[in-house]
Amino acid sequence: MRRDHVRSELHRISGRATNVNEIRPERRGARQDQSLRPFPQYANVILRANNWGNSSYHGFNLKAEKRFSKGLNLLSNYTWSKFLDDVQVASEAGGAGAQSYHARHLDKSYSGNDIRHRWVSSAVYELPVGHGCALALPAGWIDKAFGGWSAGVIAELRTGLPFGVIEQTNRLNAFSSTQRPNLVSPWNVSGGRSRAEQIARYFNTAAFVFPGDGVLGSSPRNVGSGPGSVGLEMSLLKDVAVSERVSLQLRGEFFSILNRPNFGLPNGARGSGAFGTIAGAGGARQIQLGLRLAF
């Protein structure tokens, strides 16, 4: 068993393309006027190489491993971490983007890749059935059909990805990409709720209100975490020697064995009729059979 404490800080992280031709805060108001831009002769002026991001990661990792013993191999890994950044990079899996080029100091929050808890375990087992094994079979087609199989399984349990909330209609009036609302009360809904209730309203939508025309919202870039995920996959594998140089591999793969829906992030557009609801899910069971000839 191995335990690790990880701490890292990265600077000059490249974020997504940003419009630097926004109206400055002191000039914002009830209207959005092209003449108020710093460069009124142009529309959006896009900065692509904006290496101004910062991030910090703190994690605790626990790993247990048992190498092949009597045909069994086990590997288990648990991570408890906290990931913060102040810029949305291209590879972030969840979360929202910046509110304003002139208010980057308000963008520090949980990273879109922050997964607080994650446990992954895998096992490979060479079944003790067949010639030379604990459960021997008669030589011939019985041994070739039922002997020499190995099974593998991978399980993952993790907490959800972060989500952010923005205004459906951007009235920051600055030619910015988004406007965030004000967060006036706790976003989470306490108490046990059914799956249907969580899908219909994942978070407290009344906690977010319109900040006003030309006003920056106080809601963080990423507010909280969406639904967690549970996955279980399995495989069966058998190698059959056809000749000295030729072998045949039979393979069966079973994805999402539990057939459990892993729900996506809630709708974070305040003002939308779907605000706070969850519309998508993955995790449908799939079975795949394969045959591979190696020579």
PAZAPA-4460 file (N, C-alpha, C; in steps of 0.05 Angstrom, whole numbers, plus 32768, in hexadecimal, padded with zeros to 4 digits):
% residues 295
    n_x    n_y    n_z   ca_x   ca_y   ca_z    c_x    c_y    c_z   seq   type   mol
   8011   7FE8   8000   8000   8000   8000   8012   8019   8000     1      M     A
   800A   802D   7FF1   801A   8045   7FEE   8008   805E   7FF2     2      R     A
   8012   8072   8001   8004   808B   8005   8015   80A2   7FFB     3      R     A
   8008   80B5   7FEE   8017   80CC   7FE3   8007   80E5   7FE9     4      D     A
   8015   80FA   7FEF   8009   8115   7FF2   8014   8126   7FDB     5      H     A
   8003   8131   7FCB   800B   8140   7FB3   8003   815D   7FB6     6      V     A
   8015   816F   7FB0   800F   818B   7FAF   801E   8198   7F98     7      R     A
   8010   81A6   7F87   801D   81B2   7F70   800F   81CD   7F69     8      S     A
   801F   81DF   7F5F   8015   81F9   7F55   8020   81FE   7F39     9      E     A
   800E   8207   7F28   8016   820D   7F0C   800F   822A   7F06    10      L     A
   8020   8237   7EF7   801C   8253   7EF0   801F   8256   7ED1    11      H     A
   8015   826C   7EC8   8015   8272   7EAB   8007   825C   7E9B    12      R     A
   7FEF   8254   7EA5   7FDF   8240   7E97   7FD0   824E   7E80    13      I     A
   7FCF   8241   7E6A   7FC1   824D   7E53   7FA3   8247   7E55    14      S     A
   7F93   825D   7E53   7F76   825A   7E54   7F6A   825B   7E39    15      G     A
   7F50   825C   7E38   7F41   825D   7E1E   7F43   8279   7E12    16      R     A
   7F3D   827B   7DF8   7F3E   8294   7DEA   7F2D   82A9   7DF8    17      A     A
   7F37   82C2   7DFB   7F2A   82D7   7E0B   7F27   82F0   7DFA    18      T     A
   7F10   82FD   7DFC   7F0C   8316   7DEF   7F16   832D   7E01    19      N     A
   7F2B   833B   7DF7   7F36   8351   7E07   7F2A   836C   7E00    20      V     A
   7F18   836D   7DEE   7F0B   8386   7DE6   7EF0   838A   7DF3    21      N     A
   7EF0   8385   7E0D   7ED8   8389   7E1D   7ED6   83A6   7E27    22      E     A
   7EBE   83AE   7E2C   7EBA   83C8   7E38   7EC4   83C7   7E55    23      I     A
   7ED3   83DC   7E5D   7EDF   83DC   7E77   7EC9   83E0   7E8D    24      R     A
   7ECE   83D6   7EA5   7EBA   83D7   7EBA   7EAE   83F2   7EBF    25      P     A
   7EBE   8407   7EBF   7EB4   8422   7EC5   7EA2   842D   7EAF    26      E     A
   7EA1   8420   7E98   7E91   842A   7E82   7E78   8419   7E7D    27      R     A
   7E75   8404   7E8C   7E5E   83F3   7E88   7E45   8400   7E92    28      R     A
   7E2E   83F8   7E86   7E15   8404   7E8F   7DFD   83F4   7E85    29      G     A
   7DE8   8402   7E7E   7DCF   83F5   7E76   7DCF   83EE   7E58    30      A     A
   7DE4   83F5   7E4A   7DE5   83EF   7E2E   7E01   83E5   7E26    31      R     A
   7E02   83D8   7E10   7E1B   83CD   7E05   7E21   83DC   7DEB    32      Q     A
   7E35   83EE   7DEC   7E3B   8400   7DD6   7E56   83FA   7DCB    33      D     A
   7E58   83F6   7DB1   7E72   83F1   7DA4   7E86   8408   7DA9    34      Q     A
   7E7C   8420   7DAB   7E8E   8437   7DAE   7E9C   8438   7DC9    35      S     A
   7E92   8428   7DDC   7E9D   8427   7DF7   7EB4   8413   7DFA    36      L     A
   7EB9   8404   7DE5   7ECF   83F0   7DE6   7EEA   83FE   7DE6    37      R     A
   7EFF   83F1   7DF2   7F1A   83FC   7DF0   7F23   8401   7DD4    38      P     A
   7F1C   83EF   7DC2   7F23   83F1   7DA5   7F09   83F1   7D95    39      F     A
   7EFA   8408   7D95   7EE0   8408   7D88   7EE0   8402   7D6A    40      P     A
   7EF7   8405   7D5E   7EF9   83FF   7D41   7EF8   83E2   7D3B    41      Q     A
   7EFA   83D1   7D50   7EFA   83B4   7D4C   7EE3   83A7   7D5B    42      Y     A
   7EDC   838F   7D53   7EC9   837F   7D62   7ED8   8370   7D78    43      A     A
   7ED5   8357   7D7B   7EE4   8348   7D8F   7F02   8346   7D87    44      N     A
   7F13   834B   7D9B   7F30   8347   7D97   7F38   832F   7DA8    45      V     A
   7F3F   8319   7D9C   7F42   8300   7DAA   7F60   82FC   7DB1    46      I     A
   7F64   82F6   7DCA   7F7E   82EF   7DD4   7F7F   82D0   7DD7    47      L     A
   7F90   82C3   7DC9   7F91   82A6   7DC9   7FA7   829B   7DDB    48      R     A
   7FBD   82A7   7DDC   7FD4   829D   7DEC   7FD4   82AB   7E07    49      A     A
   7FBE   82A8   7E17   7FBC   82B5   7E30   7FC6   82A4   7E47    50      N     A
   7FE0   82A3   7E4A   7FEC   8292   7E5E   7FED   82A0   7E79    51      N     A
   7FD6   82A4   7E85   7FD4   82B4   7E9E   7FC7   82A4   7EB5    52      W     A
   7FC1   828B   7EB0   7FB3   827B   7EC4   7FC5   8270   7EDA    53      G     A
   7FB9   826A   7EF1   7FC6   825E   7F08   7FB5   8248   7F13    54      N     A
   7FC2   8233   7F1E   7FB3   821D   7F29   7FC2   8212   7F41    55      S     A
   7FB3   8205   7F53   7FC0   81F6   7F69   7FB1   81DC   7F6E    56      S     A
   7FC0   81C8   7F74   7FB4   81AD   7F77   7FBF   81A1   7F91    57      Y     A
   7FAE   8197   7FA2   7FB5   8189   7FBB   7FA7   816E   7FBA    58      H     A
   7FB5   8159   7FBF   7FA9   813F   7FBD   7FB6   812B   7FD0    59      G     A
   7FA6   8118   7FD8   7FAF   8101   7FE7   7FA8   80E8   7FD8    60      F     A
   7FBC   80D7   7FD3   7FB8   80C0   7FC3   7FBF   80A7   7FD3    61      N     A
   7FAE   8093   7FD2   7FB2   807A   7FDF   7FB0   8063   7FCB    62      L     A
   7FC5   8053   7FC9   7FC7   803F   7FB4   7FCD   8024   7FC1    63      K     A
   7FBE   800F   7FBA   7FC3   7FF4   7FC3   7FC5   7FE2   7FAA    64      A     A
   7FD9   7FD0   7FAA   7FDD   7FBF   7F93   7FE6   7FA4   7F9C    65      E     A
   7FDC   7F90   7F8F   7FE5   7F74   7F93   7FEA   7F68   7F78    66      K     A
   8003   7F62   7F73   800A   7F58   7F59   8002   7F3A   7F57    67      R     A
   8005   7F2F   7F3F   7FFA   7F15   7F39   8003   7F00   7F4E    68      F     A
   7FEF   7EF5   7F5A   7FF2   7EDF   7F6E   7FDC   7ECB   7F6A    69      S     A
   7FE3   7EB3   7F60   7FCF   7E9F   7F5A   7FBB   7EA9   7F45    70      K     A
   7FC6   7EB9   7F32   7FB6   7EC2   7F1C   7FA7   7EDB   7F21    71      G     A
   7FAA   7EE8   7F38   7F9A   7F00   7F40   7FAC   7F18   7F42    72      L     A
   7FA3   7F2E   7F36   7FB1   7F48   7F38   7F9D   7F5D   7F40    73      N     A
   7FA3   7F6D   7F55   7F91   7F81   7F5F   7F9E   7F9C   7F60    74      L     A
   7F90   7FB1   7F5A   7F9A   7FCC   7F5B   7F83   7FDF   7F63    75      L     A
   7F87   7FEF   7F78   7F73   8001   7F82   7F80   801C   7F88    76      S     A
   7F72   8032   7F80   7F7D   804C   7F83   7F67   8060   7F8C    77      N     A
   7F6C   806F   7FA1   7F59   8083   7FAB   7F67   809E   7FAC    78      Y     A
   7F59   80B3   7FA2   7F64   80CE   7FA2   7F50   80E1   7FAE    79      T     A
   7F5A   80F1   7FC1   7F4A   8106   7FCD   7F59   8120   7FC7    80      W     A
   7F4D   8133   7FB9   7F5C   814A   7FAF   7F4B   8163   7FAE    81      S     A
   7F59   8179   7FAA   7F4C   8193   7FA6   7F5C   81A2   7F91    82      K     A
   7F4F   81AA   7F7C   7F5C   81B6   7F65   7F4F   81D2   7F60    83      F     A
   7F5F   81E7   7F62   7F56   8202   7F5E   7F65   820E   7F46    84      L     A
   7F57   8220   7F37   7F64   822F   7F22   7F54   8249   7F1E    85      D     A
   7F60   825B   7F0E   7F52   8274   7F08   7F4F   8279   7EEA    86      D     A
   7F50   8263   7EDB   7F4C   8265   7EBE   7F40   824B   7EB4    87      V     A
   7F2F   824C   7EA1   7F23   8234   7E95   7F34   822B   7E7E    88      Q     A
   7F42   8215   7E81   7F53   820B   7E6B   7F42   81FA   7E58    89      V     A
   7F4E   81F4   7E41   7F3F   81E7   7E2C   7F36   81CB   7E34    90      A     A
   7F45   81BE   7E45   7F40   81A2   7E4C   7F2E   819E   7E65    91      S     A
   7F22   81B3   7E70   7F12   81AF   7E88   7EF8   81A1   7E81    92      E     A
   7EF2   818D   7E92   7EDB   817C   7E8D   7EC0   8189   7E96    93      A     A
   7EC1   819B   7EA9   7EA9   81A7   7EB3   7EAD   81C5   7EB8    94      G     A
   7E9A   81D2   7EC5   7E9D   81ED   7ECD   7E96   8201   7EB7    95      G     A
   7E99   821B   7EBF   7E92   8231   7EAD   7EAB   8242   7EA7    96      A     A
   7EA8   8255   7E95   7EBE   8266   7E8D   7EBF   8280   7E9C    97      G     A
   7ED1   8292   7E92   7ED5   82AC   7E9E   7EBD   82BE   7E9A    98      A     A
   7EBA   82D1   7EAC   7EA4   82E4   7EAA   7EAC   82FD   7E9B    99      Q     A
   7EC4   8307   7EA1   7ECD   831F   7E94   7EEB   8320   7E93   100      S     A
   7EF6   832A   7E7D   7F13   832E   7E7A   7F1E   8340   7E8F   101      Y     A
   7F0E   8354   7E98   7F17   8367   7EAC   7F11   835F   7EC8   102      H     A
   7F08   8346   7ECC   7F02   833D   7EE8   7F0C   8321   7EEB   103      A     A
   7F25   831B   7EE2   7F30   8301   7EE5   7F35   82F9   7F02   104      R     A
   7F37   830D   7F14   7F3B   8307   7F30   7F23   82F9   7F3D   105      H     A
   7F0C   82FA   7F2F   7EF4   82ED   7F3A   7EF1   82D1   7F2F   106      L     A
   7F04   82C7   7F20   7F01   82AD   7F13   7F0E   8295   7F21   107      D     A
   7F1B   829B   7F37   7F28   8284   7F46   7F12   8274   7F54   108      K     A
   7F12   825A   7F4E   7EFE   8248   7F5A   7F08   822B   7F56   109      S     A
   7EF6   8218   7F5C   7EFC   81FD   7F56   7F01   81FA   7F38   110      Y     A
   7F15   81EB   7F31   7F1A   81E5   7F15   7F04   81D4   7F09   111      S     A
   7F00   81D7   7EEF   7EEC   81C5   7EE2   7EF4   81A8   7EE2   112      G     A
   7F0D   81A2   7EE9   7F17   8187   7EEB   7F19   817D   7F08   113      N     A
   7F0E   818D   7F1A   7F10   8185   7F37   7EFD   816E   7F3C   114      D     A
   7F08   8157   7F45   7EF9   8140   7F4E   7F02   813A   7F6A   115      I     A
   7EF1   8140   7F7D   7EFA   813F   7F99   7F01   8123   7FA2   116      R     A
   7EF1   810F   7F9C   7EF6   80F3   7FA4   7EF5   80E1   7F8B   117      H     A
   7F08   80CF   7F88   7F08   80BD   7F72   7F15   80A3   7F7B   118      R     A
   7F07   808D   7F77   7F11   8072   7F7D   7F0F   8060   7F65   119      W     A
   7F26   8055   7F5D   7F27   8043   7F46   7F34   8029   7F4E   120      V     A
   7F28   8013   7F47   7F34   7FF9   7F4D   7F32   7FE7   7F35   121      S     A
   7F46   7FD6   7F32   7F45   7FC3   7F1C   7F50   7FA8   7F26   122      S     A
   7F47   7F93   7F18   7F50   7F78   7F1F   7F51   7F67   7F05   123      A     A
   7F65   7F57   7F04   7F68   7F44   7EEE   7F6C   7F28   7EFA   124      V     A
   7F5D   7F15   7EF1   7F5E   7EFA   7EFD   7F5F   7EE5   7EE7   125      Y     A
   7F74   7ED5   7EE8   7F76   7EBF   7ED6   7F66   7EA7   7EE2   126      E     A
   7F50   7EA1   7ED6   7F3E   7E8D   7EE2   7F4D   7E72   7EE4   127      L     A
   7F4B   7E65   7EFB   7F5A   7E4B   7EFF   7F4B   7E33   7EF3   128      P     A
   7F45   7E36   7EDA   7F36   7E21   7ECC   7F45   7E1A   7EB3   129      V     A
   7F4B   7E00   7EAF   7F59   7DF8   7E97   7F71   7DE6   7E9D   130      G     A
   7F80   7DDF   7E88   7F97   7DCD   7E8B   7FAC   7DDA   7E9D   131      H     A
   7FB5   7DCB   7EB1   7FC9   7DD5   7EC4   7FBF   7DE7   7ED9   132      G     A
   7FA5   7DEB   7EDC   7F9A   7DFD   7EF0   7F8D   7DED   7F06   133      C     A
   7F84   7DFC   7F1A   7F77   7DEE   7F31   7F5F   7DDE   7F29   134      A     A
   7F50   7DE9   7F16   7F39   7DDA   7F0C   7F40   7DD0   7EEF   135      L     A
   7F4B   7DB9   7EEE   7F54   7DAE   7ED4   7F3C   7DA4   7EC4   136      A     A
   7F3F   7DA6   7EAA   7F2B   7D9D   7E98   7F36   7D87   7E85   137      L     A
   7F25   7D76   7E7B   7F2F   7D61   7E68   7F3B   7D6E   7E50   138      P     A
   7F51   7D62   7E46   7F5E   7D6D   7E2E   7F4B   7D6B   7E17   139      A     A
   7F4E   7D7D   7E04   7F3D   7D7E   7DEC   7F2D   7D97   7DEB   140      G     A
   7F15   7D95   7DDE   7F05   7DAD   7DD9   7EFA   7DB9   7DF3   141      W     A
   7EF6   7DA9   7E08   7EEB   7DB4   7E21   7EFF   7DC7   7E2D   142      I     A
   7F19   7DBE   7E2E   7F2E   7DCF   7E39   7F32   7DE8   7E28   143      D     A
   7F30   7DE6   7E0E   7F34   7DFD   7DFC   7F1D   7E10   7DFF   144      K     A
   7F05   7E07   7E04   7EED   7E18   7E06   7EEB   7E26   7E21   145      A     A
   7EF0   7E17   7E36   7EEA   7E22   7E51   7F03   7E28   7E61   146      F     A
   7F1B   7E21   7E58   7F33   7E26   7E67   7F42   7E3F   7E5C   147      G     A
   7F53   7E4A   7E6D   7F64   7E60   7E64   7F57   7E7B   7E63   148      G     A
   7F41   7E7F   7E70   7F33   7E99   7E70   7F3F   7EAB   7E86   149      W     A
   7F3F   7EC5   7E81   7F46   7ED9   7E96   7F30   7EEF   7E96   150      S     A
   7F2B   7EF9   7EAE   7F16   7F0E   7EB1   7F23   7F27   7EBD   151      A     A
   7F18   7F3D   7EB5   7F22   7F57   7EBF   7F0A   7F69   7EC6   152      G     A
   7F0E   7F7A   7EDA   7EF8   7F8C   7EE3   7F05   7FA6   7EEB   153      V     A
   7EF7   7FBC   7EE4   7F00   7FD7   7EEC   7EE7   7FE5   7EF8   154      I     A
   7EEB   7FF1   7F0F   7ED5   7FFF   7F1D   7EDF   801B   7F23   155      A     A
   7ECD   802F   7F1F   7ED4   804B   7F26   7EBC   8058   7F34   156      E     A
   7EC2   8065   7F4A   7EAF   8076   7F59   7EBB   8091   7F5C   157      L     A
   7EAD   80A6   7F55   7EB8   80C1   7F58   7EA2   80D5   7F5D   158      R     A
   7EAA   80EB   7F69   7E97   8101   7F6D   7E95   8111   7F53   159      T     A
   7E81   8123   7F51   7E7B   8130   7F38   7E8E   8147   7F31   160      G     A
   7E8C   814F   7F18   7E9C   8166   7F0E   7E8E   8180   7F16   161      L     A
   7E9E   8196   7F17   7E92   81B0   7F1F   7E80   81BB   7F09   162      P     A
   7E6D   81CC   7F11   7E5C   81DA   7EFF   7E5B   81F7   7F07   163      F     A
   7E55   8208   7EF3   7E53   8225   7EF8   7E38   822F   7EEE   164      G     A
   7E31   8247   7EF7   7E17   8253   7EEF   7E1D   826E   7EE2   165      V     A
   7E0F   8272   7ECB   7E11   828B   7EBD   7DF5   8295   7EB6   166      I     A
   7DF4   82AE   7EAD   7DDA   82BA   7EA5   7DD3   82B0   7E88   167      E     A
   7DBA   82A8   7E85   7DB1   82A0   7E6A   7DB5   82B7   7E56   168      Q     A
   7DAE   82D0   7E5F   7DB1   82E8   7E4F   7DC7   82F9   7E5B   169      T     A
   7DDD   82FC   7E4D   7DF3   830C   7E57   7DED   832A   7E55   170      N     A
   7DE9   8336   7E6D   7DE4   8353   7E6E   7DFA   8362   7E7D   171      R     A
   7E12   8357   7E7B   7E29   8366   7E86   7E2F   837E   7E74   172      L     A
   7E26   837C   7E5B   7E28   8392   7E48   7E45   839B   7E44   173      N     A
   7E56   8387   7E42   7E73   838D   7E3F   7E7F   837E   7E27   174      A     A
   7E6E   8370   7E17   7E77   835E   7E02   7E88   8347   7E0D   175      F     A
   7E81   833F   7E26   7E8E   8328   7E33   7E7F   830F   7E2A   176      S     A
   7E8C   82F8   7E30   7E80   82DE   7E28   7E69   82D6   7E3A   177      S     A
   7E6B   82DC   7E54   7E56   82D4   7E67   7E53   82E9   7E7D   178      T     A
   7E3D   82E6   7E8C   7E38   82F5   7EA4   7E2E   82E2   7EB9   179      Q     A
   7E3A   82E2   7ED1   7E32   82D0   7EE6   7E1D   82DE   7EF8   180      R     A
   7E0B   82CE   7F04   7DF8   82DA   7F17   7E04   82DF   7F32   181      P     A
   7DF5   82EB   7F44   7DFD   82ED   7F60   7DF4   82D4   7F6F   182      N     A
   7E05   82CA   7F80   7DFF   82B4   7F92   7DF7   82BF   7FAD   183      L     A
   7DDD   82BC   7FB4   7DD2   82C9   7FCC   7DCC   82B6   7FE3   184      V     A
   7DCD   829C   7FDE   7DC8   8288   7FF3   7DD5   826E   7FEA   185      S     A
   7DD6   825A   7FFC   7DE3   8240   7FF5   7DD6   8233   7FDD   186      P     A
   7DE7   8229   7FCB   7DDD   821D   7FB2   7DD3   8200   7FB6   187      W     A
   7DDE   81F2   7FC9   7DD7   81D6   7FCC   7DBD   81D3   7FDA   188      N     A
   7DAF   81BD   7FD4   7D95   81B6   7FE0   7D9A   81A0   7FF4   189      V     A
   7D94   81A5   800D   7D9A   8192   8022   7D83   817D   8024   190      S     A
   7D8A   8167   8031   7D76   8152   8035   7D76   813D   801E   191      G     A
   7D6D   8125   8025   7D6C   8110   8011   7D57   8115   7FFC   192      G     A
   7D5E   8111   7FE3   7D4B   8115   7FCD   7D4C   80FE   7FBA   193      R     A
   7D37   80F8   7FAD   7D36   80E2   7F99   7D46   80EA   7F80   194      S     A
   7D4C   80D7   7F70   7D5A   80DC   7F57   7D4A   80EF   7F45   195      R     A
   7D2F   80EB   7F43   7D1E   80FC   7F33   7D1F   8119   7F3C   196      A     A
   7D20   811D   7F57   7D21   8138   7F62   7D3B   8146   7F5B   197      E     A
   7D51   8137   7F5C   7D6B   8142   7F56   7D6D   8149   7F38   198      Q     A
   7D62   8139   7F27   7D62   813F   7F0B   7D52   8158   7F04   199      I     A
   7D3B   815B   7F12   7D29   8171   7F0D   7D34   818C   7F18   200      A     A
   7D44   818A   7F2E   7D50   81A3   7F39   7D68   819A   7F4A   201      R     A
   7D7F   819A   7F3D   7D97   8190   7F4A   7DA1   81A2   7F60   202      Y     A
   7D9E   81BC   7F5C   7DA7   81CF   7F71   7D91   81E4   7F76   203      F     A
   7D96   81F5   7F8A   7D83   820A   7F91   7D84   8220   7F7D   204      N     A
   7D72   8221   7F6A   7D73   8235   7F55   7D6D   8251   7F60   205      T     A
   7D5E   8253   7F76   7D58   826D   7F82   7D70   827A   7F8F   206      A     A
   7D86   826C   7F91   7D9E   8277   7F9D   7DAD   828B   7F8A   207      A     A
   7DA4   828B   7F71   7DB2   829C   7F5D   7D9E   82B1   7F52   208      F     A
   7DA7   82CA   7F52   7D96   82E0   7F49   7DA6   82F2   7F35   209      V     A
   7D97   8301   7F25   7DA4   8312   7F11   7DB2   8329   7F1F   210      F     A
   7DCC   832E   7F18   7DDB   8343   7F26   7DD5   8360   7F1E   211      P     A
   7DC9   8363   7F06   7DC3   837E   7EFC   7DD2   8383   7EE2   212      G     A
   7DC8   8396   7ED3   7DD4   839E   7EB9   7DF0   83A9   7EBE   213      D     A
   7E04   839F   7EB0   7E1F   83A9   7EB2   7E2D   83A2   7ECB   214      G     A
   7E22   838E   7EDB   7E2E   8388   7EF5   7E38   836B   7EF4   215      V     A
   7E51   8367   7EFF   7E5C   834D   7F02   7E4E   833D   7F17   216      L     A
   7E49   8323   7F11   7E3C   8312   7F25   7E50   8308   7F3A   217      G     A
   7E46   8301   7F52   7E57   82F8   7F68   7E5A   82DA   7F68   218      S     A
   7E4B   82CC   7F58   7E4D   82AE   7F58   7E69   82A6   7F4F   219      S     A
   7E75   8292   7F5C   7E8F   8288   7F53   7E8E   827D   7F37   220      P     A
   7EA5   827B   7F2A   7EA6   826F   7F0F   7E9B   8253   7F10   221      R     A
   7EA3   8243   7F23   7E97   8228   7F27   7E8C   8227   7F43   222      N     A
   7E73   821F   7F46   7E65   8222   7F5F   7E67   8208   7F70   223      V     A
   7E61   81F2   7F64   7E61   81D9   7F73   7E65   81C1   7F61   224      G     A
   7E60   81A9   7F6B   7E64   8191   7F5C   7E4A   8184   7F53   225      S     A
   7E4B   8179   7F3B   7E34   816B   7F30   7E32   814E   7F3A   226      G     A
   7E21   813E   7F2F   7E1E   8122   7F38   7E37   8112   7F34   227      P     A
   7E3B   80FF   7F46   7E52   80ED   7F45   7E4E   80D7   7F30   228      G     A
   7E61   80C6   7F2E   7E61   80B1   7F19   7E6A   8096   7F25   229      S     A
   7E5C   8081   7F1C   7E63   8066   7F24   7E66   8055   7F0A   230      V     A
   7E7D   8048   7F07   7E81   8038   7EEF   7E8C   801D   7EF5   231      G     A
   7E84   8009   7EE7   7E8E   7FEE   7EEA   7E8F   7FE1   7ECF   232      L     A
   7EA7   7FD8   7EC8   7EAC   7FCB   7EAE   7EBA   7FB0   7EB2   233      E     A
   7EB5   7F9E   7E9F   7EC1   7F83   7EA2   7EC9   7F78   7E87   234      M     A
   7EDC   7F67   7E87   7EE5   7F5A   7E6E   7EEB   7F3D   7E73   235      S     A
   7EE7   7F2C   7E5F   7EEE   7F10   7E5E   7F01   7F0C   7E46   236      L     A
   7F17   7EFE   7E4B   7F2B   7EFB   7E36   7F35   7EDE   7E35   237      L     A
   7F39   7ED4   7E1D   7F44   7EB9   7E19   7F56   7EB9   7E01   238      K     A
   7F6E   7EAF   7E04   7F81   7EAB   7DEE   7F82   7E8E   7DE6   239      D     A
   7F7F   7E89   7DCD   7F7F   7E6D   7DC2   7F96   7E6B   7DAE   240      V     A
   7FA8   7E59   7DB4   7FBF   7E55   7DA2   7FB6   7E43   7D8B   241      A     A
   7FB7   7E4E   7D73   7FB0   7E40   7D5B   7FC8   7E30   7D50   242      V     A
   7FDE   7E3D   7D50   7FF8   7E30   7D48   800E   7E3E   7D58   243      S     A
   8027   7E38   7D50   803D   7E44   7D5F   803E   7E62   7D5C   244      E     A
   8036   7E6C   7D45   8037   7E89   7D3F   801C   7E96   7D3E   245      R     A
   8007   7E88   7D3F   7FEC   7E93   7D3B   7FDC   7E8E   7D55   246      V     A
   7FCF   7EA3   7D5E   7FBE   7EA1   7D76   7FA4   7EB0   7D71   247      S     A
   7F8F   7EA7   7D7E   7F75   7EB3   7D7C   7F6C   7EBD   7D97   248      L     A
   7F63   7ED5   7D98   7F5B   7EE1   7DB2   7F3D   7EE7   7DB1   249      Q     A
   7F2F   7EDC   7DC4   7F12   7EE1   7DC7   7F0F   7EF5   7DDE   250      L     A
   7EFF   7F0A   7DDA   7EFD   7F1F   7DEE   7EE0   7F28   7DF0   251      R     A
   7ED6   7F2A   7E09   7EBC   7F35   7E0E   7EBF   7F4C   7E22   252      G     A
   7EB4   7F63   7E1B   7EB6   7F7B   7E2B   7E9A   7F85   7E33   253      E     A
   7E97   7F8C   7E4C   7E7D   7F94   7E57   7E80   7FAF   7E64   254      F     A
   7E75   7FC3   7E59   7E77   7FDE   7E63   7E5E   7FE6   7E72   255      F     A
   7E61   7FF5   7E88   7E4B   7FFE   7E99   7E39   7FE6   7EA0   256      S     A
   7E45   7FD3   7EAD   7E36   7FBA   7EB4   7E1E   7FC1   7EC6   257      I     A
   7E20   7FD4   7ED7   7E0A   7FDB   7EE9   7DF4   7FE9   7EDB   258      L     A
   7DF9   7FF2   7EC3   7DE4   8001   7EB3   7DD9   8018   7EC3   259      N     A
   7DEB   8025   7ED3   7DE3   803B   7EE4   7DE7   8055   7ED5   260      R     A
   7DD3   8067   7ED3   7DD6   8080   7EC6   7DE8   8093   7ED6   261      P     A
   7DFD   809D   7EC9   7E0E   80B1   7ED5   7E07   80CC   7EC9   262      N     A
   7DFA   80DC   7ED9   7DEE   80F5   7ECF   7E03   810B   7ECA   263      F     A
   7DFD   811B   7EB6   7E0F   8131   7EAF   7E0B   8149   7EC2   264      G     A
   7E17   815F   7EBA   7E16   8177   7ECB   7DFB   8185   7EC7   265      L     A
   7DF2   8193   7EDC   7DD8   81A1   7ED9   7DDA   81B9   7EC7   266      P     A
   7DC4   81C2   7EBC   7DC3   81DA   7EAC   7DC9   81F2   7EBD   267      N     A
   7DDD   8202   7EB6   7DE6   8218   7EC6   7DDF   8233   7EBA   268      G     A
   7DCC   8235   7EA9   7DC4   824E   7E9C   7DAC   825A   7EAB   269      A     A
   7DB0   826E   7EBC   7D9A   827A   7ECB   7D89   828A   7EB7   270      R     A
   7D6F   8285   7EB8   7D5D   8291   7EA4   7D53   827D   7E90   271      G     A
   7D60   8267   7E8E   7D57   8251   7E7C   7D41   8241   7E8A   272      S     A
   7D2E   8237   7E7B   7D19   8226   7E86   7D24   820C   7E92   273      G     A
   7D3C   8204   7E89   7D48   81EB   7E93   7D5D   81F1   7EA9   274      A     A
   7D5E   8209   7EB4   7D71   8210   7EC8   7D70   81FE   7EE0   275      F     A
   7D86   81F2   7EE7   7D88   81E0   7EFE   7D81   81C3   7EF9   276      G     A
   7D77   81BD   7EE1   7D6F   81A2   7EDA   7D87   8192   7ECD   277      T     A
   7D85   8178   7ECE   7D98   8167   7EC1   7D8B   8159   7EA9   278      I     A
   7D97   815C   7E92   7D8A   8152   7E7A   7D98   8139   7E6E   279      A     A
   7DB1   8135   7E75   7DC0   811F   7E69   7DCB   810B   7E7C   280      G     A
   7DD0   80F4   7E73   7DDC   80DE   7E83   7DEA   80CB   7E71   281      A     A
   7DFF   80BE   7E7C   7E0C   80A9   7E6D   7E0B   808F   7E7E   282      G     A
   7E19   807B   7E75   7E1B   8063   7E85   7E09   804C   7E7B   283      G     A
   7DFF   804D   7E62   7DF0   8036   7E58   7E02   801E   7E55   284      A     A
   7DF7   8006   7E5B   7E07   7FEE   7E59   7E0E   7FE7   7E3C   285      R     A
   7E26   7FDF   7E38   7E2F   7FD7   7E1D   7E3F   7FBC   7E1F   286      Q     A
   7E3A   7FAB   7E0B   7E49   7F91   7E0A   7E56   7F90   7DEF   287      I     A
   7E70   7F89   7DF0   7E80   7F88   7DD7   7E8F   7F6E   7DD6   288      Q     A
   7E8C   7F60   7DC0   7E9A   7F46   7DBC   7EAE   7F49   7DA5   289      L     A
   7EC5   7F3E   7DA9   7EDA   7F41   7D95   7EEA   7F27   7D90   290      G     A
   7EF5   7F25   7D79   7F06   7F0E   7D71   7F1E   7F19   7D63   291      L     A
   7F36   7F11   7D6D   7F4F   7F1C   7D62   7F62   7F06   7D5A   292      R     A
   7F6C   7F07   7D42   7F7F   7EF3   7D38   7F9B   7F00   7D37   293      L     A
   7FAD   7EF4   7D46   7FC9   7EFE   7D46   7FDB   7EEA   7D39   294      A     A
   7FEC   7EF4   7D27   7FFF   7EE2   7D19   8018   7EF0   7D12   295      F     A
***
